[in-house]
């Protein structure tokens, strides 16, 4: 029976939990120490590499094969999502036509732990032939790839943490972290903002947390507006027809106050003999269109209210935001 065939669910009963825990802790501690070592001794060309990326007019093209390829895809995706156009080209595919995706306005980041990956030979020569800036990431500073590169990001020489010392573990962790460091450094130098981040992340949790009030509020045509001198019978009709549970009391086009369901209950005994201006809360909580939806939700929860008037700088209502609008947008 082969070693592989002996492994299986039946052996789980003999699992040594303490040994597994020790291995996991050892791996994490060693990789953390490796990252700390690299943080204290950044590759010599790191700053120059960031400067060159900022200068290019094209895209950052990342390439690698095997585990380095997987890491390269993530690095390219991080660049692209933080304001630096980027894409991944597989080293082998580059030799079969995909070199046409690389232009003279681009910059290449080639990843090879050994620096001798045969599949990267053609794309390396291509960058040299057409004077395309080349950043190399490798653990071997004397390798063919590193010697050919314009900017050399040498990883610290630290053994892999796997038990046989061969499987890419520490080296891929260091490469991934170095790619993050490059991306974030470039991002900050560009002044990449939260608004720009939202443009690239319109979906999912990240996108929803960057949604602004103006993106989900109801506009002027849905506003439950009443005049300050309106009788409460008209106010009740407006609140019922608009369906937000509030009425916005205006005077000279500006928000004078807000009437909520709570205000109705608190004034039930005298309600029908009053006007909107007499019942309204004259110090209502309002928000502006540019406020983040997550911040608006915090206000609603803190004040225990269901809707907010949205006003401009002059105090004129431009929209209304209900808590359900935020929840539907995934802001929670």
BALO-852088 format. One line per 2 residues: their letters; for each residue x, y, z of N, C-alpha, C. Coordinates in Angstrom, 2 decimals, decimal comma. Layout:
<nodes>
a = X Y Z X Y Z X Y Z | ...
</nodes>
This chain:
<nodes>
xx = 0,86 -1,21 0,00 0,00 0,00 0,00 0,88 1,25 0,00 | 0,53 2,20 -0,81 1,33 3,43 -0,89 1,07 4,33 0,28
xx = 1,99 5,27 0,46 1,84 6,23 1,55 0,55 7,02 1,37 | 0,25 7,41 0,12 -0,93 8,22 -0,13 -2,20 7,44 0,15
xx = -2,21 6,14 -0,19 -3,44 5,38 -0,02 -3,75 5,10 1,44 | -2,73 5,19 2,30 -2,96 4,95 3,72 -3,62 6,13 4,40
xx = -3,51 7,30 3,80 -4,10 8,48 4,41 -5,60 8,50 4,15 | -6,36 9,00 5,08 -7,81 9,08 4,87 -8,53 9,37 6,15
xx = -9,86 9,51 6,07 -10,66 9,85 7,24 -10,50 8,86 8,38 | -10,19 7,58 8,05 -10,09 6,60 9,11 -8,98 6,87 10,09
xx = -7,97 7,66 9,67 -6,86 7,96 10,56 -7,12 9,13 11,48 | -8,24 9,82 11,29 -8,52 11,01 12,08 -8,68 10,70 13,56
xx = -9,06 9,44 13,89 -9,24 9,07 15,30 -7,92 9,12 16,05 | -6,80 8,99 15,34 -5,47 8,98 15,96 -4,82 10,36 15,95
xx = -5,59 11,37 15,57 -5,04 12,73 15,48 -4,56 13,20 16,86 | -3,35 13,71 16,89 -2,79 14,26 18,13 -3,02 15,77 18,10
xx = -4,05 16,20 18,80 -4,44 17,61 18,75 -3,33 18,53 19,23 | -2,61 18,13 20,25 -1,54 18,97 20,78 -0,41 19,12 19,76
xx = -0,10 18,02 19,08 0,95 18,08 18,06 0,55 18,98 16,91 | -0,71 18,87 16,49 -1,21 19,72 15,41 -1,13 21,19 15,80
xx = -1,53 21,48 17,02 -1,49 22,86 17,52 -0,07 23,38 17,54 | 0,87 22,55 17,99 2,27 22,97 18,04 2,81 23,28 16,66
xx = 2,44 22,43 15,68 2,89 22,66 14,31 2,34 23,98 13,77 | 1,03 24,19 13,98 0,40 25,42 13,48 1,05 26,66 14,10
xx = 1,25 26,61 15,40 1,86 27,75 16,08 3,28 27,98 15,59 | 4,02 26,89 15,39 5,40 27,01 14,92 5,45 27,64 13,53
xx = 4,57 27,18 12,64 4,52 27,75 11,28 4,23 29,24 11,33 | 3,21 29,61 12,08 2,81 31,02 12,13 3,90 31,88 12,78
xx = 4,53 31,37 13,81 5,58 32,14 14,48 6,79 32,32 13,57 | 7,16 31,27 12,84 8,32 31,37 11,95 8,04 32,29 10,78
xx = 6,83 32,20 10,23 6,52 33,09 9,11 6,38 34,54 9,58 | 5,85 34,73 10,78 5,76 36,09 11,33 7,16 36,66 11,54
xx = 8,07 35,82 12,03 9,45 36,26 12,24 10,11 36,61 10,91 | 9,80 35,83 9,87 10,36 36,12 8,54 9,85 37,45 8,02
xx = 8,57 37,71 8,22 7,99 39,00 7,79 8,63 40,15 8,56 | 8,83 39,95 9,86 9,45 41,00 10,67 10,87 41,28 10,20
xx = 11,58 40,23 9,85 12,95 40,40 9,34 12,95 41,21 8,05 | 12,01 40,91 7,14 11,94 41,65 5,89 11,51 43,09 6,13
xx = 10,61 43,30 7,10 10,16 44,66 7,40 11,32 45,53 7,91 | 12,21 44,91 8,64 13,35 45,66 9,18 14,47 45,84 8,16
xx = 14,43 45,03 7,11 15,46 45,13 6,07 14,80 45,02 4,69 | 14,11 46,09 4,30 13,42 46,08 3,01 14,42 45,87 1,87
xx = 14,00 45,19 0,80 14,88 45,05 -0,36 15,40 46,40 -0,82 | 16,66 46,42 -1,20 17,33 47,68 -1,51 16,67 48,55 -2,56
xx = 16,04 47,94 -3,55 15,44 48,70 -4,65 13,96 49,01 -4,43 | 13,46 48,82 -3,23 12,01 48,96 -3,00 11,52 50,36 -3,33
xx = 12,16 51,39 -2,81 11,72 52,76 -3,04 11,78 53,11 -4,52 | 12,87 52,71 -5,18 13,01 52,99 -6,61 11,94 52,27 -7,42
xx = 11,57 51,06 -6,98 10,53 50,31 -7,68 9,18 51,02 -7,58 | 8,88 51,53 -6,39 7,63 52,28 -6,20 7,63 53,52 -7,09
xx = 8,75 54,23 -7,13 8,84 55,43 -7,96 8,61 55,10 -9,43 | 9,18 53,99 -9,90 9,04 53,62 -11,31 7,60 53,24 -11,65
xx = 6,94 52,55 -10,72 5,54 52,19 -10,95 4,69 53,44 -11,07 | 4,98 54,44 -10,26 4,23 55,69 -10,31 4,43 56,43 -11,63
xx = 5,56 56,21 -12,26 5,91 56,96 -13,47 5,34 56,34 -14,74 | 5,02 55,06 -14,74 4,62 54,41 -16,00 3,27 54,94 -16,49
xx = 3,10 54,91 -17,80 1,85 55,36 -18,42 0,92 54,18 -18,72 | 1,46 52,98 -18,67 0,67 51,79 -18,97 0,23 51,06 -17,71
xx = 0,42 49,73 -17,75 -0,06 48,88 -16,66 1,09 48,11 -16,02 | 0,82 47,62 -14,82 1,75 46,73 -14,16 1,38 45,30 -14,56
xx = 2,28 44,63 -15,26 2,05 43,26 -15,70 2,82 42,33 -14,76 | 2,11 41,43 -14,10 2,73 40,51 -13,15 2,76 39,12 -13,77
xx = 3,89 38,41 -13,61 4,00 37,07 -14,19 4,76 36,14 -13,25 | 4,42 34,87 -13,34 5,07 33,82 -12,57 4,41 32,50 -12,94
xx = 4,96 31,41 -12,45 4,36 30,10 -12,68 4,30 29,36 -11,34 | 3,47 28,33 -11,29 3,34 27,56 -10,06 2,80 28,40 -8,92
xx = 3,34 28,18 -7,73 2,88 28,95 -6,56 3,15 30,44 -6,73 | 4,26 30,77 -7,38 4,56 32,18 -7,64 3,50 32,80 -8,53
xx = 2,94 31,99 -9,44 1,87 32,48 -10,29 0,62 32,80 -9,50 | 0,28 31,93 -8,55 -0,89 32,18 -7,70 -0,71 33,49 -6,92
xx = 0,48 33,66 -6,36 0,76 34,89 -5,61 0,72 36,09 -6,55 | 1,26 35,91 -7,75 1,28 37,00 -8,72 -0,11 37,47 -9,10
xx = -1,04 36,53 -9,23 -2,42 36,90 -9,55 -3,00 37,80 -8,45 | -2,72 37,44 -7,21 -3,25 38,25 -6,11 -2,61 39,64 -6,10
xx = -1,31 39,71 -6,35 -0,63 41,01 -6,38 -1,21 41,89 -7,47 | -1,43 41,32 -8,65 -2,01 42,09 -9,75 -3,41 42,58 -9,39
xx = -4,19 41,71 -8,73 -5,55 42,10 -8,34 -5,52 43,22 -7,31 | -4,56 43,18 -6,40 -4,46 44,23 -5,39 -4,08 45,56 -6,02
xx = -3,12 45,54 -6,93 -2,76 46,77 -7,65 -3,99 47,34 -8,36 | -4,70 46,49 -9,10 -5,84 46,96 -9,88 -6,94 47,55 -9,02
xx = -7,15 46,98 -7,83 -8,24 47,45 -6,98 -7,87 48,68 -6,17 | -6,60 49,08 -6,22 -6,17 50,25 -5,45 -5,63 51,36 -6,33
xx = -6,09 51,39 -7,59 -5,80 52,53 -8,43 -4,67 52,40 -9,42 | -4,00 51,22 -9,47 -2,93 51,02 -10,42 -3,34 49,94 -11,42
xx = -3,66 50,29 -12,67 -4,08 49,28 -13,64 -3,06 48,14 -13,72 | -3,55 46,92 -13,60 -2,64 45,78 -13,56 -3,35 44,51 -14,01
xx = -2,59 43,55 -14,52 -3,16 42,25 -14,85 -2,05 41,21 -14,79 | -2,45 39,95 -14,76 -1,52 38,84 -14,64 -1,38 38,13 -15,98
xx = -0,14 37,79 -16,35 0,13 37,00 -17,54 0,92 35,77 -17,10 | 0,42 34,58 -17,40 1,13 33,36 -17,04 2,42 33,26 -17,85
xx = 3,51 32,87 -17,19 4,80 32,82 -17,87 4,81 31,95 -19,10 | 4,19 30,77 -19,01 4,17 29,87 -20,16 3,29 30,41 -21,29
xx = 2,15 30,98 -20,93 1,25 31,54 -21,95 1,90 32,74 -22,65 | 2,76 33,45 -21,94 3,44 34,59 -22,56 4,24 34,15 -23,77
xx = 4,81 32,96 -23,69 5,63 32,45 -24,80 4,80 31,98 -25,98 | 3,49 31,94 -25,81 2,61 31,45 -26,88 1,58 32,50 -27,29
xx = 2,03 33,74 -27,34 1,18 34,80 -27,87 0,81 35,90 -26,89 | 0,83 35,58 -25,58 0,39 36,59 -24,62 1,40 37,70 -24,39
xx = 2,60 37,59 -24,96 3,54 38,71 -24,90 2,96 39,93 -25,61 | 2,03 39,67 -26,54 1,38 40,78 -27,23 0,54 41,65 -26,31
xx = 0,28 41,16 -25,09 -0,49 41,94 -24,12 0,39 42,97 -23,40 | 1,70 42,81 -23,53 2,64 43,70 -22,85 3,12 44,78 -23,81
xx = 2,89 46,04 -23,45 3,28 47,16 -24,32 4,52 47,87 -23,78 | 5,04 48,75 -24,59 6,25 49,49 -24,17 5,95 50,52 -23,09
xx = 4,68 50,76 -22,83 4,30 51,70 -21,77 4,10 51,00 -20,42 | 4,23 49,67 -20,42 3,96 48,89 -19,22 5,22 48,70 -18,37
xx = 5,03 48,05 -17,25 6,12 47,63 -16,37 5,83 46,19 -15,97 | 6,85 45,36 -15,90 6,66 43,95 -15,54 7,23 43,65 -14,16
xx = 6,48 42,87 -13,40 6,97 42,30 -12,15 7,01 40,79 -12,34 | 8,20 40,22 -12,34 8,36 38,79 -12,53 8,75 38,14 -11,21
xx = 8,08 37,05 -10,88 8,27 36,39 -9,58 8,81 34,98 -9,80 | 9,94 34,69 -9,17 10,51 33,34 -9,20 11,38 33,18 -7,97
xx = 11,04 32,23 -7,11 11,81 32,05 -5,88 13,27 31,72 -6,19 | 13,47 30,86 -7,18 14,84 30,49 -7,55 15,49 31,52 -8,46
xx = 14,66 32,24 -9,21 15,19 33,18 -10,19 15,66 32,51 -11,46 | 15,39 31,21 -11,58 15,84 30,45 -12,75 14,68 29,75 -13,45
xx = 13,46 30,21 -13,22 12,28 29,58 -13,82 12,34 29,69 -15,35 | 12,38 28,53 -16,00 12,56 28,52 -17,46 11,43 29,21 -18,19
xx = 10,20 29,08 -17,64 9,03 29,66 -18,32 9,05 31,18 -18,35 | 9,90 31,81 -17,54 9,97 33,28 -17,52 11,05 33,81 -18,46
xx = 11,75 32,90 -19,12 12,87 33,33 -19,98 12,40 34,26 -21,10 | 11,33 33,87 -21,79 10,90 34,66 -22,95 10,38 36,03 -22,56
xx = 9,60 36,11 -21,49 9,07 37,42 -21,10 10,19 38,30 -20,55 | 11,20 37,68 -19,92 12,36 38,45 -19,47 13,10 39,05 -20,66
xx = 13,36 38,23 -21,67 14,05 38,72 -22,87 13,23 39,78 -23,59 | 11,93 39,62 -23,58 11,03 40,58 -24,23 11,16 41,96 -23,58
xx = 11,19 41,98 -22,24 11,32 43,27 -21,54 12,67 43,92 -21,86 | 13,70 43,11 -22,01 15,03 43,67 -22,31 15,08 44,20 -23,74
xx = 14,44 43,48 -24,65 14,47 43,86 -26,06 13,77 45,19 -26,30 | 12,64 45,39 -25,60 11,84 46,59 -25,83 11,94 47,62 -24,70
xx = 12,95 47,45 -23,88 13,23 48,43 -22,82 12,02 48,66 -21,90 | 11,36 47,57 -21,54 10,22 47,62 -20,62 10,74 47,45 -19,20
xx = 10,46 48,36 -18,28 10,99 48,26 -16,91 10,65 46,90 -16,29 | 11,63 46,32 -15,61 11,46 44,99 -15,03 11,81 45,00 -13,55
xx = 10,83 44,59 -12,74 11,06 44,38 -11,30 11,06 42,87 -11,07 | 12,09 42,37 -10,43 12,18 40,94 -10,14 12,05 40,71 -8,64
xx = 11,30 39,67 -8,29 11,18 39,24 -6,89 11,69 37,81 -6,81 | 12,74 37,61 -6,01 13,36 36,29 -5,92 14,13 36,18 -4,61
xx = 14,34 34,93 -4,19 15,17 34,69 -3,00 16,65 34,56 -3,37 | 16,94 34,54 -4,67 18,31 34,34 -5,14 18,82 35,59 -5,84
xx = 19,54 36,45 -5,13 19,99 37,72 -5,73 20,96 37,54 -6,88 | 21,59 36,36 -6,99 22,57 36,13 -8,05 21,98 35,38 -9,24
xx = 20,67 35,19 -9,24 20,02 34,42 -10,28 19,98 35,17 -11,60 | 19,67 34,42 -12,66 19,56 35,00 -14,00 18,51 36,10 -14,05
xx = 17,34 35,84 -13,41 16,26 36,83 -13,42 16,68 38,10 -12,72 | 17,27 37,96 -11,54 17,64 39,16 -10,77 18,72 39,96 -11,49
xx = 19,65 39,28 -12,14 20,70 39,99 -12,85 20,17 40,75 -14,05 | 19,08 40,25 -14,63 18,49 40,91 -15,80 17,60 42,09 -15,42
xx = 17,14 42,14 -14,18 16,13 43,11 -13,77 16,70 44,52 -13,59 | 15,80 45,49 -13,75 16,16 46,89 -13,46 16,08 47,16 -11,96
xx = 15,11 46,51 -11,31 14,89 46,71 -9,88 14,79 45,33 -9,24 | 15,61 45,09 -8,22 15,72 43,75 -7,63 15,18 43,77 -6,20
xx = 14,12 43,01 -6,00 13,52 42,89 -4,67 13,85 41,49 -4,16 | 14,95 41,40 -3,45 15,43 40,11 -2,96 14,77 39,77 -1,62
xx = 14,19 38,59 -1,57 13,59 38,11 -0,33 14,69 37,63 0,60 | 14,51 37,78 1,91 15,53 37,26 2,84 15,66 35,75 2,71
xx = 16,87 35,25 2,87 17,10 33,81 2,75 16,69 33,13 4,04 | 15,46 32,66 4,06 14,89 31,99 5,22 14,31 30,66 4,77
xx = 14,60 29,57 5,48 14,10 28,25 5,05 12,58 28,20 5,01 | 12,06 27,37 4,12 10,62 27,12 4,08 10,23 26,42 5,39
xx = 9,02 26,64 5,85 8,61 26,08 7,14 8,01 24,69 7,03 | 7,82 24,18 5,81 7,28 22,83 5,70 8,30 21,82 6,25
xx = 7,84 20,65 6,63 8,70 19,67 7,32 9,83 19,16 6,44 | 9,66 19,20 5,11 10,74 18,74 4,24 11,55 19,92 3,68
xx = 11,13 21,14 4,00 11,89 22,32 3,59 11,86 22,62 2,12 | 10,86 22,07 1,40 10,81 22,24 -0,05 9,56 22,98 -0,53
xx = 8,41 22,69 0,06 7,16 23,29 -0,41 7,17 24,80 -0,18 | 6,81 25,59 -1,20 6,78 27,05 -1,03 5,82 27,45 0,09
xx = 6,33 27,96 1,14 5,54 28,39 2,30 6,02 29,75 2,77 | 7,15 29,78 3,41 7,70 31,07 3,86 7,95 32,00 2,67
xx = 8,48 31,46 1,59 8,82 32,31 0,44 7,57 32,92 -0,18 | 6,48 32,14 -0,27 5,25 32,70 -0,85 4,61 33,72 0,09
xx = 4,71 33,48 1,39 4,19 34,45 2,36 4,94 35,78 2,23 | 6,27 35,69 2,12 7,08 36,90 1,98 6,76 37,62 0,67
xx = 6,59 36,86 -0,40 6,29 37,48 -1,70 4,94 38,18 -1,68 | 3,95 37,51 -1,11 2,62 38,11 -1,02 2,66 39,40 -0,21
xx = 3,34 39,37 0,92 3,43 40,56 1,77 4,19 41,68 1,08 | 5,24 41,31 0,34 6,01 42,32 -0,38 5,16 42,96 -1,47
xx = 4,33 42,15 -2,13 3,40 42,69 -3,13 2,41 43,64 -2,50 | 1,90 43,30 -1,31 1,00 44,21 -0,60 1,71 45,51 -0,26
xx = 2,96 45,40 0,19 3,72 46,60 0,54 3,90 47,51 -0,67 | 4,21 46,92 -1,82 4,34 47,71 -3,05 3,03 48,40 -3,39
xx = 1,94 47,62 -3,37 0,63 48,15 -3,76 0,19 49,29 -2,85 | 0,34 49,10 -1,55 -0,11 50,12 -0,60 0,77 51,36 -0,67
xx = 2,07 51,16 -0,85 2,96 52,31 -0,97 2,60 53,15 -2,20 | 2,35 52,48 -3,32 1,94 53,19 -4,54 0,59 53,85 -4,34
xx = -0,33 53,14 -3,71 -1,68 53,66 -3,45 -1,62 54,95 -2,64 | -0,81 54,95 -1,59 -0,71 56,15 -0,74 -0,03 57,30 -1,47
xx = 0,98 56,99 -2,27 1,65 58,05 -3,02 0,72 58,66 -4,06 | -0,22 57,89 -4,57 -1,20 58,41 -5,52 -2,29 59,21 -4,82
xx = -2,42 59,06 -3,51 -3,50 59,71 -2,80 -4,83 59,05 -3,09 | -4,80 57,73 -3,30 -6,01 56,97 -3,62 -7,01 57,08 -2,47
xx = -8,25 57,51 -2,77 -9,24 57,81 -1,74 -10,27 56,72 -1,57 | -11,05 56,84 -0,50 -12,14 55,89 -0,25 -13,18 55,94 -1,36
xx = -13,42 57,14 -1,91 -14,39 57,26 -3,01 -13,91 56,49 -4,24 | -12,61 56,59 -4,54 -12,07 55,86 -5,68 -12,12 54,35 -5,42
xx = -11,86 53,96 -4,18 -11,94 52,55 -3,82 -13,35 52,02 -4,07 | -14,35 52,84 -3,76 -15,74 52,43 -3,97 -16,04 52,22 -5,44
xx = -15,42 53,01 -6,30 -15,63 52,86 -7,74 -15,22 51,46 -8,20 | -14,12 50,96 -7,62 -13,61 49,65 -8,01 -14,23 48,51 -7,22
xx = -15,00 48,84 -6,17 -15,61 47,81 -5,32 -17,09 48,12 -5,10 | -17,88 48,21 -6,18 -19,29 48,58 -6,00 -20,13 47,49 -5,35
xx = -19,65 46,26 -5,37 -20,42 45,16 -4,81 -19,78 44,62 -3,55 | -20,52 43,75 -2,87 -19,99 43,10 -1,68 -19,98 44,01 -0,48
xx = -19,44 43,49 0,60 -19,46 44,21 1,88 -18,63 45,49 1,81 | -17,46 45,43 1,16 -16,62 46,61 1,07 -17,34 47,74 0,34
xx = -18,00 47,38 -0,76 -18,72 48,39 -1,52 -19,85 49,00 -0,74 | -20,60 48,15 -0,03 -21,76 48,66 0,70 -21,34 49,60 1,82
xx = -20,22 49,33 2,46 -19,78 50,19 3,55 -19,32 51,56 3,06 | -19,04 51,68 1,76 -18,62 52,96 1,20 -19,75 53,66 0,46
xx = -20,96 53,09 0,51 -22,12 53,72 -0,10 -22,48 54,98 0,66 | -22,83 56,03 -0,05 -23,19 57,29 0,59 -24,71 57,46 0,61
xx = -25,15 58,35 1,47 -26,58 58,59 1,63 -27,24 58,91 0,30 | -26,58 59,73 -0,51 -27,16 60,14 -1,79 -27,38 58,97 -2,75
xx = -26,66 57,87 -2,52 -26,79 56,71 -3,39 -28,07 55,91 -3,12 | -28,62 56,02 -1,91 -29,76 55,17 -1,53 -30,98 55,96 -1,06
xx = -30,85 57,27 -0,90 -31,98 58,05 -0,39 -33,08 58,19 -1,45 | -34,28 58,55 -1,00 -35,38 58,88 -1,90 -35,29 60,37 -2,22
xx = -35,52 60,71 -3,47 -35,35 62,09 -3,90 -36,51 63,01 -3,59 | -36,45 64,21 -4,16 -37,41 65,27 -3,83 -38,85 64,89 -4,14
xx = -39,05 64,04 -5,16 -40,42 63,69 -5,54 -41,11 62,79 -4,51 | -40,35 62,21 -3,58 -40,91 61,33 -2,58 -41,01 61,99 -1,20
xx = -40,64 63,23 -1,09 -40,59 63,87 0,22 -41,99 64,08 0,81 | -42,19 63,71 2,08 -43,47 63,93 2,76 -43,51 65,35 3,35
xx = -43,74 66,33 2,48 -43,63 67,74 2,87 -45,00 68,31 3,26 | -45,00 69,09 4,34 -46,18 69,85 4,76 -45,75 71,25 5,16
xx = -46,68 72,20 5,06 -46,40 73,56 5,50 -46,54 73,66 7,01 | -45,89 74,66 7,60 -45,93 74,82 9,05 -47,35 75,07 9,56
xx = -48,18 75,71 8,74 -49,54 76,02 9,19 -50,57 74,98 8,75 | -50,11 73,85 8,23 -51,03 72,81 7,77 -51,74 72,16 8,96
xx = -53,05 71,90 8,83 -53,76 71,20 9,90 -53,27 69,76 10,01 | -53,41 69,19 11,18 -52,88 67,85 11,40 -53,61 66,79 10,58
xx = -54,83 67,07 10,16 -55,52 66,12 9,29 -54,75 65,96 7,98 | -54,21 67,07 7,43 -53,41 67,00 6,21 -52,08 66,30 6,46
xx = -51,51 66,54 7,63 -50,24 65,91 7,99 -50,40 64,39 8,02 | -51,49 63,93 8,63 -51,73 62,48 8,73 -51,89 61,86 7,35
xx = -52,57 62,56 6,46 -52,74 62,05 5,10 -51,39 61,96 4,37 | -50,56 62,98 4,55 -49,24 62,99 3,91 -48,36 61,86 4,45
xx = -48,35 61,69 5,77 -47,53 60,64 6,37 -47,98 59,26 5,91 | -49,29 59,09 5,78 -49,82 57,79 5,36 -49,51 57,50 3,90
xx = -49,67 58,50 3,04 -49,48 58,28 1,60 -48,01 58,09 1,22 | -47,10 58,76 1,91 -45,68 58,67 1,58 -45,02 57,44 2,19
xx = -45,51 57,00 3,34 -45,05 55,72 3,89 -43,72 55,72 4,61 | -43,22 56,89 5,01 -41,95 56,92 5,74 -42,11 57,05 7,25
xx = -43,34 57,27 7,70 -43,57 57,43 9,13 -43,18 58,78 9,67 | -42,90 59,75 8,78 -42,54 61,10 9,21 -43,13 62,11 8,22
xx = -43,20 63,35 8,68 -43,55 64,47 7,80 -42,50 65,55 8,00 | -42,09 66,18 6,90 -41,12 67,26 6,96 -41,85 68,60 6,88
xx = -41,68 69,39 7,91 -42,37 70,68 8,00 -41,45 71,76 7,44 | -41,93 72,45 6,38 -41,12 73,47 5,72 -41,64 74,87 5,99
xx = -40,70 75,79 6,00 -41,05 77,20 6,10 -40,04 77,96 5,25 | -40,53 78,69 4,24 -39,67 79,40 3,29 -38,67 78,45 2,61
xx = -39,11 77,23 2,34 -38,28 76,27 1,62 -37,27 75,53 2,46 | -37,15 75,90 3,73 -36,18 75,26 4,61 -36,88 74,38 5,63
xx = -36,16 73,41 6,12 -36,73 72,48 7,08 -36,90 73,16 8,44 | -38,16 73,26 8,88 -38,45 73,87 10,18 -38,51 72,81 11,27
xx = -38,95 71,62 10,91 -39,06 70,55 11,89 -39,52 69,27 11,25 | -39,59 68,21 12,07 -40,01 66,89 11,61 -41,06 66,35 12,56
xx = -42,09 65,76 12,01 -43,12 65,10 12,82 -42,99 63,60 12,62 | -42,84 62,87 13,72 -42,70 61,41 13,65 -43,93 60,75 14,27
xx = -44,01 59,42 14,14 -45,09 58,69 14,79 -45,09 58,92 16,29 | -43,88 59,04 16,85 -43,78 59,30 18,28 -44,38 60,64 18,67
xx = -44,18 61,65 17,83 -44,75 62,97 18,11 -46,28 62,90 18,10 | -46,83 62,09 17,20 -48,29 61,93 17,14 -48,82 61,32 18,44
xx = -48,15 60,28 18,91 -48,61 59,61 20,12 -48,48 60,52 21,34 | -47,42 61,28 21,40 -47,21 62,15 22,57 -48,23 63,30 22,62
xx = -48,83 63,63 21,50 -49,78 64,75 21,46 -51,19 64,30 21,10 | -51,51 63,05 21,35 -52,77 62,47 20,91 -53,99 63,24 21,43
xx = -53,93 63,70 22,66 -55,11 64,34 23,26 -55,43 65,69 22,64 | -54,46 66,38 22,06 -54,70 67,71 21,47 -54,38 67,74 19,97
xx = -54,11 66,57 19,41 -53,52 66,49 18,08 -54,31 67,24 17,01 | -55,61 66,97 16,90 -56,38 67,49 15,77 -56,66 68,98 15,88
xx = -56,35 69,56 17,01 -56,55 71,00 17,14 -55,29 71,80 16,90 | -54,22 71,13 16,49 -52,93 71,79 16,30 -52,53 71,85 14,82
xx = -51,52 72,66 14,55 -50,93 72,71 13,20 -49,62 71,93 13,18 | -49,12 71,71 12,00 -47,87 70,96 11,85 -46,73 71,62 12,60
xx = -46,64 72,94 12,50 -45,56 73,65 13,17 -45,61 73,55 14,68 | -46,80 73,37 15,24 -46,94 73,28 16,69 -46,58 71,89 17,22
xx = -46,71 70,88 16,40 -46,43 69,51 16,82 -44,99 69,10 16,51 | -44,41 69,70 15,50 -43,11 69,26 15,00 -41,99 69,41 16,02
xx = -41,04 68,52 15,93 -39,77 68,64 16,65 -38,92 69,64 15,86 | -38,64 70,76 16,46 -37,95 71,84 15,73 -36,43 71,70 15,74
xx = -35,92 70,64 16,35 -34,48 70,38 16,32 -34,24 68,95 15,82 | -34,69 68,68 14,61 -34,57 67,31 14,09 -33,14 66,95 13,72
xx = -32,87 65,67 13,75 -31,57 65,17 13,29 -31,62 65,08 11,77 | -30,65 65,67 11,10 -30,58 65,62 9,64 -29,19 65,17 9,21
xx = -29,09 64,73 7,98 -27,80 64,35 7,42 -27,66 64,98 6,05 | -26,43 65,02 5,55 -26,19 65,54 4,22 -25,93 64,40 3,23
xx = -26,14 64,65 1,96 -26,06 63,57 0,96 -24,71 62,86 0,92 | -23,63 63,56 1,26 -22,30 62,99 1,13 -21,92 62,07 2,29
xx = -22,73 62,01 3,32 -22,41 61,18 4,47 -22,41 59,70 4,09 | -21,49 58,94 4,66 -21,47 57,51 4,41 -22,73 56,85 4,97
xx = -23,25 55,88 4,23 -24,45 55,18 4,68 -24,25 54,53 6,04 | -23,06 54,00 6,29 -22,78 53,35 7,57 -22,89 54,35 8,71
xx = -22,48 55,60 8,47 -22,58 56,63 9,50 -24,04 57,01 9,74 | -24,81 57,07 8,66 -26,24 57,38 8,80 -26,95 56,28 9,59
xx = -26,57 55,03 9,33 -27,18 53,92 10,06 -26,86 54,01 11,55 | -25,65 54,42 11,87 -25,27 54,58 13,28 -26,13 55,65 13,95
xx = -26,42 56,72 13,23 -27,27 57,79 13,78 -28,68 57,27 14,03 | -29,22 56,55 13,06 -30,57 56,00 13,21 -30,65 55,06 14,40
xx = -29,66 54,21 14,55 -29,66 53,27 15,67 -29,48 53,98 17,00 | -28,59 54,96 17,01 -28,32 55,69 18,26 -29,54 56,48 18,71
xx = -30,25 57,11 17,77 -31,42 57,93 18,12 -32,71 57,11 18,17 | -32,60 55,83 17,77 -33,78 54,95 17,77 -34,91 55,53 16,92
xx = -34,56 55,98 15,71 -35,54 56,51 14,78 -35,45 55,72 13,47 | -36,48 55,85 12,63 -36,54 55,04 11,42 -36,21 55,78 10,15
xx = -36,17 57,13 10,18 -35,93 57,89 8,96 -35,19 59,18 9,27 | -34,48 59,67 8,29 -33,73 60,92 8,43 -34,01 61,83 7,25
xx = -34,19 63,12 7,53 -34,27 64,10 6,46 -32,86 64,37 5,95 | -32,72 64,46 4,64 -31,43 64,76 4,02 -31,50 66,19 3,50
xx = -30,59 67,03 3,98 -30,65 68,46 3,64 -29,34 68,93 3,00 | -29,44 70,04 2,27 -28,23 70,64 1,72 -27,65 71,63 2,72
xx = -26,62 72,36 2,31 -25,95 73,30 3,22 -26,87 74,41 3,70 | -27,90 74,75 2,91 -28,82 75,82 3,27 -30,00 75,33 4,10
xx = -30,03 74,05 4,43 -31,13 73,52 5,23 -32,36 73,14 4,43 | -32,22 73,08 3,11 -33,35 72,69 2,26 -33,36 71,16 2,11
xx = -34,50 70,52 2,28 -34,55 69,06 2,14 -34,36 68,64 0,68 | -33,46 67,67 0,48 -33,20 67,17 -0,86 -33,52 65,68 -0,97
xx = -33,84 65,06 0,14 -34,16 63,65 0,12 -34,56 63,16 1,49 | -34,95 61,91 1,54 -35,28 61,28 2,82 -34,72 59,86 2,81
xx = -34,18 59,45 3,94 -33,52 58,16 4,06 -34,20 57,33 5,13 | -34,67 56,15 4,75 -35,29 55,24 5,72 -34,30 54,13 6,06
xx = -34,36 53,61 7,25 -33,43 52,57 7,68 -33,51 51,36 6,77 | -34,68 51,09 6,22 -34,82 49,95 5,31 -34,00 50,15 4,03
xx = -33,81 51,39 3,61 -33,00 51,66 2,42 -31,57 51,22 2,64 | -31,06 51,47 3,84 -29,70 51,09 4,17 -29,57 49,57 4,29
xx = -30,54 48,95 4,90 -30,48 47,50 5,06 -30,56 46,80 3,70 | -31,39 47,32 2,81 -31,49 46,72 1,46 -30,17 46,86 0,70
xx = -29,43 47,93 0,99 -28,15 48,16 0,32 -27,02 47,34 0,95 | -27,34 46,56 1,97 -26,33 45,72 2,60 -25,50 46,42 3,64
xx = -25,98 47,59 4,09 -25,23 48,34 5,11 -25,79 47,96 6,47 | -25,01 47,19 7,20 -25,49 46,73 8,52 -24,30 46,43 9,40
</nodes>
